Structures are given as C-alpha cells and as structure tokens.
Amino acid sequence: MASTAINIRNMEAADLDAIDLQPRQQHERPYLTLAHAERLVASDWAWTIEDDAGVLGVLGLLPYMPQSALAWTFWADRSKPHFLWITREIRRVLDDAPWRRIEATTRADWPEAGRWARLCGFTHVHTLRHWGMDATDHHLWERIK
C-alpha cells in the first residue's frame, strides 16, 4: 500500500463543507454554514489538512481575548490513520501560538475526544452542563503556557 502525502495549508471557507464529517460530529453539520466557515477563516488561524483524496479535517484557533483563544477541529472519519502525525503537528501549532491560554471543549459522552485533548497537551478543568449545539454536556480543557 502506497503512503499518502499529507499537506497542511491555510483554510478556505469551502473546505468545511468538503469534509465528510466523522459520525460523532455529524450533528453539527446544520450549523456549519458558509458564513460560519468565513468567520473561522477570517481569524487567520485556520488550517486544512488534506491528502490526495481530499480534506481530512479543518482546525484552528479563534482568539477571544488578548491572551486567550479557543481551539476547534472538524474531522473526516478517514483521518484516523493519520492522527499520530496530526497530533504532533497540532502540538507544534499550539506551542507556537501567541496566546498564553488556549481552551477546547469535547463532548462528555465521547471519551476518545478527551483522550486526544490530553495528547494535545490540554488539562480538563470543568464539565459544562447542557452546553453543546444540541444541549449535551461538554468538558472544558485548557492549555496554559
């Protein structure tokens, strides 16, 4: 089996729609509009990870205070075999980011997402009740420099 080259580039708004979202993120599809994607791209901290077959995922950091940003990601199910490489790249981006505090949230009923947040250097700080787009519980994570 030939290896597939993976590329990171600046995100374009259309990339969000191009992802065949993994099952655990499918419920968010109705909220992922072109206008939403344009706001993410406008932050100048949004990237697309792709291979020869197309978009594997989009990710970024959304600044919301001078020393804080929110990390976000959307992934295709077929991105899973690449997650060791992806995790290393994300850790590098987080290390180089100018913010002292970076937050992320994960669904409380998705322990794999929490384990991945830890691998990316985040620490669990709180459970947010009825917080998500579908009013599910989420975990709040932080990464402090």
C-alpha positions, -999 to +999 in steps of 0.1 A: +000+000+000+015+034-010+017+061+016-004+092+011+012+126+013-005+149+039-005+186+034-014+215+057-025+248+041-045+278+050-081+270+053-106+282+027-142+286+036-153+258+012-131+233+030-156+230+058-183+218+035-159+194+018-154+173+049-173+140+052-176+145+090-170+117+113-201+102+128-196+119+162-196+154+146-224+148+121-250+165+144-231+198+139-234+199+101-265+221+100-246+248+119-215+247+097-226+273+072-205+292+047-209+323+069-195+303+099-166+290+078-158+325+066-157+337+102-132+309+111-110+317+081-111+354+089-093+347+122-061+340+102-056+309+125-074+283+104-059+254+085-069+225+063-052+191+065-056+171+033-043+142+014-045+131-022-082+121-017-093+154-003-099+172+030-091+152+061-100+180+085-100+216+094-088+232+126-079+265+141-076+288+169-102+315+174-089+345+196-115+358+220-094+378+245-059+393+242-043+363+259-068+336+251-080+315+221-104+287+215-091+256+197-116+239+173-115+210+149-137+191+124-125+157+111-134+132+084-137+097+097-109+087+073-085+110+091-080+084+120-050+066+105-031+099+103-037+111+139-002+104+152+011+128+126-018+152+131-013+153+169+024+161+165+016+190+141-012+203+164+011+203+194+037+223+173+010+249+164-002+252+200+034+256+212+040+284+187+007+302+192+009+336+208-018+331+234-010+321+270-043+303+274-059+281+248-092+264+255-110+235+239-143+216+245-152+180+239-184+161+243-187+144+277-201+113+261-171+110+237-141+098+259-119+094+228-120+132+222-110+138+258-080+114+255-070+132+223-072+166+241-048+153+267-024+141+240-025+176+226-014+190+260-048+201+274-059+196+310-095+190+320-109+219+341-147+217+342-178+200+329-202+223+311-238+211+315-262+214+286-236+234+266-233+220+231-252+228+200-275+200+209-275+209+247-253+180+256-227+181+284-192+190+273-158+190+290-138+222+291-100+218+286-072+244+289-036+246+278-016+272+297+019+284+287 
